[in-house]
Amino acid sequence: MVGRSSSSNPSDVLRQIKGFVLLLIQDISRNRAPSVALDRFRIYCSDPSGNCICNYDLPIGKEIISLEKESHAYRLDVLLRVLQIIQQLLQEKRHASKRDIYYMHPSVFLEQAVVDRAINDICILLKCSRHHLNVVPVGKGLVMGWLRFVEAGRKSCCIRSPDTAYPVPVNSEDIKDIASVAKYVLVVEKETVFQRLANDQFCERNHCIVITGRGYPDVPTRRFLRHLVEQLHLPVYCLVDSDPYGFDILTTYRFGSMQMAYDAMLMHVPELRWLGVFPSDFEKYNLPDHCLLHLTSEDKKKVEAMLSRCYLHKEAPKWSPI
């Protein structure tokens, strides 16, 4: 993200928060309706020509949140409440999850998505990532294989038992002394596939690293995968179901998510290669019809929407005929 804060020092973030609140107070004292200008990012659109301006680091415009618009009052209220909580976390050197923050004012926030949007807005406003705000994710990803690393002073030596699952580190920034003798990294969509590979001693026999985000990957899994690829320079492959949701998970790893488009540079993995399963495999391996689930009308709509994304036409044209 262009303009991202060059320092993760809490005092720098606190200084930015203070400056932002001061500007709001000045607006109020001058009888002006407070407003907040937020950069807006997107990683794809529906223009198949390839001439669009979608990218991973430059804003495409600004969104103005102003009390002049009645519909924005609640959103600004939530943003300021979450910002106050983040200020306290930084001042007291504590951490909290998004869920923790929601339960501090559930009657005000109403639903988790409201807090999630406010945190994303604050990251864009302060030009920083979520971990700079002491907002920590609750990781769900798993990793196994020929890998060793130190996280926040704790040693994780997967190499001792390559087919034993370890939780993916929550903060990639805390990872040090990472080492591996693996030949490649394999990302699998489901925990059931991950467990099957573990039972078959896949990593032991194939000298690799296997990661799963247990479905749609969370932030720690995506950042950890990006960190592995950057540090170890290994080929990385992805195995997902041949359905719209598997393909969407594949693109989340490869290109990022629209919800966190402002942070896509830290999480997308452009080196990722699609290993399958491909629709052509059904005929290639003579799979009987009773082994297949037919696409619903909703599935077909999801496929059509995904295939219109510009990055498939620009960066992965071979992926389009799903």
C-alpha positions in Angstrom: 0.0 0.0 0.0 1.6 3.2 -1.1 2.1 5.6 1.8 2.0 2.8 4.3 3.5 4.0 7.6 7.2 3.3 7.5 7.3 2.7 11.2 5.3 0.2 13.3 6.2 2.1 16.5 3.1 2.4 18.6 4.0 6.0 19.5 3.9 6.9 15.8 0.4 5.4 15.4 -0.8 7.2 18.6 0.5 10.5 17.2 -1.5 9.9 14.0 -4.6 9.1 16.0 -4.2 12.3 18.1 -3.7 14.4 14.9 -6.8 12.9 13.3 -9.0 13.6 16.4 -7.6 17.1 16.6 -8.7 17.8 13.0 -12.2 16.6 13.8 -12.4 18.9 16.9 -11.2 21.8 14.8 -14.0 21.2 12.3 -16.6 21.1 15.1 -15.3 24.3 16.8 -15.6 26.1 13.4 -19.2 24.9 13.0 -18.2 22.6 10.1 -19.5 19.1 9.8 -16.7 16.7 10.5 -15.6 14.5 7.6 -13.1 11.8 6.9 -11.5 11.1 3.5 -10.6 7.5 3.0 -8.5 6.2 0.1 -10.3 3.4 -1.8 -8.5 0.3 -3.2 -9.7 -2.5 -5.4 -7.8 -5.5 -6.9 -10.3 -6.2 -9.7 -13.2 -5.0 -11.7 -15.4 -6.5 -14.5 -13.5 -4.9 -17.4 -12.0 -7.8 -19.5 -10.1 -5.4 -21.8 -7.1 -5.2 -19.4 -7.2 -1.4 -19.7 -8.5 -0.8 -16.2 -6.6 0.9 -13.4 -7.0 -1.9 -10.8 -3.8 -2.6 -8.9 -2.3 -3.8 -5.7 -1.0 -0.6 -4.2 -2.5 2.5 -5.6 -5.8 4.0 -4.5 -8.5 4.4 -7.2 -10.2 7.3 -5.5 -11.5 8.6 -2.2 -14.6 8.0 -0.1 -15.9 10.9 2.1 -17.6 10.0 5.3 -19.4 13.2 6.5 -22.0 14.1 9.1 -23.6 16.1 6.4 -25.0 12.7 5.3 -27.3 11.3 7.9 -26.5 7.7 6.8 -22.8 8.3 7.7 -23.4 9.4 11.3 -23.5 5.8 12.6 -20.4 4.8 10.6 -18.4 7.7 11.9 -19.6 6.9 15.5 -18.4 3.3 15.2 -15.1 4.4 13.7 -14.4 6.7 16.6 -15.4 4.2 19.2 -13.1 1.5 17.6 -10.3 4.1 17.3 -10.6 4.9 21.0 -10.3 1.2 21.9 -7.2 0.9 19.6 -5.7 3.9 21.3 -6.1 2.2 24.7 -4.6 -1.0 23.4 -1.5 0.8 22.2 -1.2 2.9 25.3 -1.5 -0.1 27.6 0.6 -2.4 25.3 -2.3 -4.9 25.1 -3.7 -6.8 22.2 -7.2 -7.7 21.2 -9.0 -9.6 18.5 -11.7 -8.2 16.3 -14.2 -10.3 18.3 -12.9 -8.9 21.6 -13.5 -5.4 20.3 -17.1 -6.3 19.2 -18.0 -7.5 22.6 -16.8 -4.3 24.2 -19.9 -2.5 22.8 -22.2 -5.2 21.3 -25.3 -3.1 21.7 -23.7 -0.3 19.6 -21.8 -2.4 17.0 -24.8 -4.7 16.5 -22.8 -7.2 14.3 -19.1 -8.2 13.8 -19.1 -6.9 10.2 -19.5 -3.3 11.5 -16.3 -3.6 13.6 -14.5 -5.3 10.7 -15.3 -2.4 8.3 -14.2 0.2 10.9 -10.8 -1.6 11.5 -10.3 -1.6 7.7 -11.2 2.1 7.5 -8.7 2.9 10.3 -5.9 1.0 8.6 -6.5 3.0 5.4 -6.8 6.2 7.4 -3.6 5.7 9.3 -1.8 4.0 6.4 -0.8 1.0 8.4 -1.6 -2.7 8.7 -3.9 -4.3 11.3 -1.0 -5.6 13.5 0.2 -2.0 13.9 -3.1 -1.4 15.8 -2.5 -4.2 18.2 -5.5 -6.0 16.7 -4.6 -9.6 16.4 -6.3 -12.3 14.4 -7.4 -15.6 15.8 -5.5 -18.0 13.5 -7.1 -21.2 12.1 -4.5 -22.3 9.6 -2.3 -25.4 9.9 1.2 -26.2 8.6 3.4 -29.3 8.5 6.5 -30.4 6.7 10.2 -29.8 6.4 10.3 -26.4 8.2 11.8 -24.8 11.2 11.3 -21.3 12.6 11.2 -19.2 15.7 8.1 -17.2 16.6 8.3 -14.6 19.4 11.1 -16.6 21.0 9.3 -20.0 20.7 10.9 -22.6 18.5 8.7 -24.7 16.1 10.6 -27.6 14.6 8.2 -29.3 12.2 11.2 -31.2 10.7 11.3 -33.5 13.7 7.9 -34.9 12.7 7.1 -33.6 9.2 3.6 -35.0 9.2 2.5 -33.4 12.5 0.2 -30.4 12.2 1.3 -27.1 13.8 -0.8 -23.9 14.0 0.2 -21.2 11.6 1.9 -18.3 13.4 -0.5 -15.4 14.1 2.1 -12.7 13.5 4.5 -13.2 10.6 6.4 -10.2 11.8 7.5 -12.2 14.8 9.0 -15.1 12.7 12.8 -15.4 12.7 15.4 -17.9 11.8 13.2 -19.7 9.3 14.8 -22.7 7.6 13.7 -25.5 5.4 15.0 -28.4 3.2 11.6 -28.7 1.4 11.3 -28.9 -2.3 8.0 -27.0 -2.6 5.0 -25.7 -0.7 1.6 -27.2 -1.2 -1.6 -25.3 -0.2 -4.7 -27.4 0.2 -8.2 -26.1 0.6 -9.6 -28.4 3.2 -8.5 -29.7 6.6 -9.8 -33.2 5.6 -7.3 -33.3 2.7 -4.6 -31.9 4.9 -5.3 -34.7 7.5 -5.3 -37.4 4.7 -1.9 -36.2 3.6 -0.6 -36.3 7.1 -2.0 -39.9 7.6 -0.3 -41.0 4.4 3.0 -39.4 5.5 3.0 -37.2 2.4 5.5 -34.6 3.7 7.9 -37.3 5.0 8.0 -39.0 1.6 7.9 -35.9 -0.6 10.1 -33.4 1.3 7.6 -30.6 1.2 5.6 -28.1 3.3 1.8 -28.4 3.3 -0.5 -25.6 4.5 -4.3 -25.3 4.8 -6.4 -22.3 5.7 -9.3 -24.7 6.5 -11.5 -23.3 3.7 -11.3 -19.5 3.0 -7.9 -18.5 4.4 -7.6 -16.1 7.2 -5.1 -13.3 7.4 -2.4 -15.2 9.3 -2.4 -18.1 6.8 -2.2 -15.8 3.8 0.6 -13.7 5.4 2.5 -16.8 6.5 2.3 -18.3 3.0 3.6 -15.0 1.5 6.4 -14.9 4.1 7.4 -18.5 3.3 7.6 -17.9 -0.4 9.6 -14.7 0.0 12.1 -16.2 2.5 12.5 -19.7 1.1 12.1 -19.0 -2.7 10.2 -22.3 -3.1 7.7 -23.2 -5.8 4.2 -23.1 -4.4 1.1 -25.0 -5.6 -2.5 -25.0 -4.7 -5.0 -27.9 -4.7 -8.7 -27.0 -4.4 -12.0 -28.5 -5.2 -13.3 -28.1 -8.7 -16.2 -25.9 -7.8 -16.9 -22.2 -7.6 -15.8 -22.0 -3.9 -12.6 -23.8 -4.5 -11.8 -21.5 -7.3 -12.6 -18.5 -5.2 -10.3 -19.7 -2.5 -7.6 -20.2 -5.0 -7.9 -16.6 -6.2 -7.9 -15.3 -2.6 -4.5 -16.8 -2.1 -3.2 -15.7 -5.5 -4.7 -12.3 -5.9 -6.0 -11.2 -2.5 -9.5 -10.3 -1.3 -11.5 -7.2 -2.1 -12.3 -6.6 1.6 -8.6 -6.1 2.4 -7.5 -4.7 -1.0 -5.6 -2.0 0.8 -3.2 -4.7 2.2 -3.1 -7.0 -0.8 0.6 -6.4 -1.4 1.4 -8.1 1.9 -0.8 -11.1 1.4 -1.2 -12.1 -2.3 1.1 -14.8 -3.7 1.7 -14.2 -7.4 3.9 -17.2 -7.6 1.1 -19.6 -6.8 0.3 -22.3 -9.4 -3.0 -24.0 -9.7 -2.5 -27.7 -9.3 -6.1 -28.7 -9.8 -8.6 -30.3 -9.6 -9.6 -29.2 -13.1 -13.0 -29.8 -14.8 -11.1 -31.7 -17.6 -10.0 -34.2 -15.0 -13.5 -35.6 -14.8 -13.2 -37.1 -18.3 -9.5 -37.7 -18.2 -9.9 -40.1 -15.2 -13.3 -41.4 -16.1 -15.0 -40.3 -12.9 -18.6 -41.7 -12.7 -21.4 -39.2 -12.7 -22.6 -40.3 -9.2 -19.3 -39.0 -7.8 -20.0 -35.5 -9.0 -22.2 -32.7 -7.6 -23.9 -30.7 -10.3 -23.7 -26.9 -10.2 -26.8 -25.1 -8.9 -28.1 -21.8 -10.5 -26.4 -19.9 -7.6 -23.1 -21.7 -8.3 -23.3 -20.8 -12.0 -23.9 -17.1 -11.1 -20.9 -17.2 -8.8 -18.7 -18.7 -11.6 -19.8 -16.0 -14.1 -19.1 -13.2 -11.6 -15.6 -14.6 -10.9 -14.7 -15.1 -14.5 -15.5 -11.5 -15.2 -12.7 -10.3 -12.9 -10.1 -8.4 -14.8 -7.1 -10.0 -13.1 -8.0 -13.4 -14.7 -7.8 -11.8 -18.2 -4.6 -9.8 -17.4 -2.6 -12.2 -15.2 -4.0 -15.7 -15.4 -5.8 -16.1 -18.7 -5.3 -19.9 -18.6 -7.5 -20.0 -15.5 -10.5 -18.6 -17.2 -12.1 -21.7 -18.9 -12.9 -23.3 -15.5 
